[in-house]
Amino acid sequence: MAFCKNCGAQLADGVAFCANCGQKTEAPAPQAAPQPAPQPAPAPAASASSWDGGVLDTVVNSIVASLIMSVTCGIATPWAICYMWKFIISHAVVDGKRLSFDGTGGQLFANWIKWFLLTLITCGIYGFWVAPRLYNWVVSHTHIENK
């Protein structure tokens, strides 16, 4: 152990200044080896996924789907749903490949009636299961187009 030449206080090994008086010591503290600068994380690869539908097309298709449901008092709701999903999915590109939707209102109608009746019978409780069932049906009718 060394002692400060200014105040006589005991110095810990390798200190550059006295903890008591602040005087610089003769033996400077050992320098730590310089650490390499951290490397930035590589940028993620650009995704080739997108949706290329426009605002006007979306508004027009939404209005048409709403009219289909309104004019038929909700009976044609499965056809309106399929109309909207076909529009949405036909404008989707995933990993550079366009998607297509082949579901029809006729295919969805039987499920829609079943879901509607179950929701009525359970006083609305089954309604919580309708959206996941519908999304599962939509995904099962969504495919990658062959080019």
N, C-alpha and C positions, 0 to 999 in steps of 0.2 A: 504494500500500500504506500501511496505517496502522500505528501503533505503540501498544502498551499504555501508558497513562498511569501505571500502577502499577509495572510491572517493566521496561518499555521493549522488550519482545519484539515482533517483527514479527507483525502480525495478517493473516490471510487476509481477502480481501474478503467482506463480508457476515456475519462471525461475530458472535455476541452475547456470547461470553465468551472471555477470553484462554486459549489452550491451555497457557501456561506457569504462570500464577498463578491462573487462574480468575476474575479480576476482570471485572465486567461492562463491556462497551465502550459508548461513547456512541451509536454507530449500531447499533440492533438489526438482527438478521438479517432480510432481507426475508421476509415471510409468503408461504407458498405459497397459491395460490388453493384455497379449500375444494373438496374433491372431493365430488360428489354421492354420497349413500348408495346402495350397490348395491340394485337392485330385486330382490325375491325372485322366483324362477322361478314361473310360473303353475302352479297345481295341475293335475295331469292330470285329464282328464275321467273321471267315474265310469264304470266299465265295466258294461255290461249283461250280462256273461257270468257264469254261475254253474253250480253243480251242486246240484240240489235233492233228491238222494236222502238217505234217512235211514240211521242206523246199523243199526236193526233190519232194514230191507229189505235192506241190504247183507249182513248176516250170514246172513239166511234164503236169499238168492239164492246166496251162496257155498256154503252147506251143500247146497242142491239141486244145484248144478253138481258138487260133489264126489261126491254120491251117484250122479249120472248116470254119472260116470267110474268110480267104484268098482264099482257093480253090473254094469256092462258090461265090466269088466276093461280099460278104456281105449278100447274100440272106439268108444264114443259121445263121445269127447273133442271132436271138432269141433262136435257139438251142444251140449255143455256150454260150450264157448268162445263159441259164438254166443249162447247163453242169457245169459251174463254180459255180453258186449258190448252186447247189446240192452238189458239193464237199465241199464248205465252210460251209454250214449249217449242213451237215451230220457229221462234225467234231466239232460242237458246243455243249457244255453242259451248261445248265443254271439251277442253283439250283439243281444240281445233276441229271438232266433229259436231255437226248439227244434230239436234235431237228431233224426234218426231213423236206424235201422239196419235194412237190408233183407236182410242176409246170412242164409243158412240153413246148417245143418249138412251138408245134402246137397251144397250148392255147395262147401263147404270140404273135404269128405271126400276128393275126388280129390287135391287139393293136399296134404292131410295125409298120405295114404298115400305120395305121391311124396317129400315131405320126410322122412318116417320112413325110407323105404328108402334115400334118399341119405345120411341120417345113419348108418344101419347100415353101408352099403357103405364109407363114408369113415372108419369107426371113430370117429364122433362129430364129426369136423371140420365137416361141413355143418351141424351143430347151431347154429353161430354165425350162419348165414344164415337160420335158421328164423324167429326173432323179427322181423327186419326184413321178411321176406316176409309173415308173418302180419299185421303192422301195416299194411303196404301193402294187403293184401286187406281189412282192416277199414275203412281209410280210403276205399277205393274203393266200399264198400257203405254209407257214411255220407252222409246228405243233410240238407239243411235242409227242415223240414216246410213245406208250403204251407198258409197259413191264409187 
